[in-house]
Structure formats: structure tokens, C-alpha cells
Amino acid sequence: MWFVAIGVAMLVMNIAGIGPVGQWTWGWGERGWFVLLPFGLAVLWWAWSDLSGHTQRKAMKKVDDKREARRQKSMDALGLRKPGKRR
């Protein structure tokens, strides 16, 4: 997500002519393609994340954390856990 945000910021700066990024031209001999580099890095990151299982592990951890929080809330509501005592 950070790569996309950086890419959008650089693209806006280039189109608006703000700062050194605004001076870059779109020719291949110049540095204009650097504006598009963050978008390519975002695609590579998402591809690696999906292929390595990173995305799935994060989703599973989120579900597990919600399940554990729900379990702890139920235990507290039933009075089966003493406050301040950790297991």
C-alpha cells in the first residue's frame, strides 16, 4: 500500500510540476519512468506476498485473534476467569 501511495504522490507532483519530480520528463532517456517505479514495486510486492503465503498468514492471524478475543470475553462474562490472573 505504501508503494501505491508514494507512486500517486510522485505522479501528482510530476503532473503539477512540483519539486524535482515535477521537472522529470516522460522520455525513456530521462528520469520520467521513475515516477512509475513505485507502481511496479507494488505489483512485485503483492505477487511475492501472495506466492509466499504472507497474505494468507496475516488473514489467518486476524481470524485467530478475533476468535481468542471472543473466547476471552465469553470467559469473563461467565466469571470463569479471575481478573488479573493470566494463563
C-alpha positions as CSV (number, residue, x, y, z in Angstrom):
1,M,0.0,0.0,0.0
2,W,2.9,2.4,0.7
3,F,4.3,1.9,-2.8
4,V,0.9,2.9,-4.3
5,A,0.7,6.0,-2.0
6,I,4.2,7.0,-2.9
7,G,3.5,6.4,-6.6
8,V,0.3,8.5,-6.5
9,A,2.2,11.3,-4.7
10,M,5.0,11.3,-7.3
11,L,2.6,11.2,-10.2
12,V,0.7,14.2,-8.8
13,M,3.9,16.1,-8.2
14,N,5.1,15.3,-11.7
15,I,1.8,16.4,-13.4
16,A,1.6,19.6,-11.2
17,G,5.2,20.4,-11.7
18,I,6.0,20.4,-8.0
19,G,9.6,20.0,-6.8
20,P,12.3,18.0,-8.6
21,V,9.8,15.3,-9.5
22,G,7.9,17.9,-11.5
23,Q,11.0,18.6,-13.6
24,W,11.3,15.0,-14.8
25,T,10.2,14.4,-18.4
26,W,8.4,11.3,-19.6
27,G,11.1,10.3,-22.1
28,W,12.9,6.9,-21.7
29,G,16.3,8.7,-21.7
30,E,15.3,10.9,-18.8
31,R,14.1,10.0,-15.3
32,G,10.4,10.1,-16.2
33,W,9.9,6.4,-15.8
34,F,11.0,6.7,-12.1
35,V,7.5,8.1,-11.5
36,L,6.1,4.8,-12.4
37,L,8.6,2.7,-10.4
38,P,6.6,2.6,-7.2
39,F,3.6,1.1,-9.0
40,G,5.9,-1.7,-10.4
41,L,7.3,-2.3,-6.9
42,A,3.7,-2.6,-5.6
43,V,2.9,-5.2,-8.2
44,L,6.1,-7.1,-7.2
45,W,5.3,-6.9,-3.5
46,W,1.7,-8.2,-4.0
47,A,2.9,-11.0,-6.2
48,W,5.6,-12.0,-3.6
49,S,3.1,-11.7,-0.8
50,D,0.5,-13.9,-2.4
51,L,3.1,-16.5,-3.6
52,S,4.9,-16.8,-0.3
53,G,1.6,-17.1,1.7
54,H,2.2,-13.9,3.6
55,T,-1.3,-12.6,2.8
56,Q,-3.0,-15.8,3.9
57,R,-1.0,-16.0,7.2
58,K,-2.0,-12.4,8.0
59,A,-5.6,-13.2,7.3
60,M,-5.5,-16.4,9.4
61,K,-3.8,-14.5,12.3
62,K,-6.5,-11.8,12.2
63,V,-9.2,-14.5,12.4
64,D,-7.4,-16.3,15.3
65,D,-7.0,-13.0,17.2
66,K,-10.8,-12.3,16.8
67,R,-11.6,-15.8,18.0
68,E,-9.4,-15.5,21.0
69,A,-10.8,-12.1,21.9
70,R,-14.3,-13.5,21.7
71,R,-13.3,-16.5,23.8
72,Q,-11.8,-14.3,26.5
73,K,-14.9,-12.1,26.5
74,S,-17.1,-15.1,27.0
75,M,-14.9,-16.4,29.8
76,D,-15.1,-13.1,31.5
77,A,-18.9,-12.9,31.1
78,L,-19.3,-16.4,32.7
79,G,-16.9,-15.5,35.5
80,L,-14.6,-18.3,34.8
81,R,-11.5,-16.1,34.6
82,K,-10.3,-14.2,37.6
83,P,-9.3,-10.6,36.8
84,G,-5.6,-10.1,36.9
85,K,-4.8,-13.8,36.6
86,R,-3.2,-14.8,33.3
87,R,-3.0,-18.3,31.9
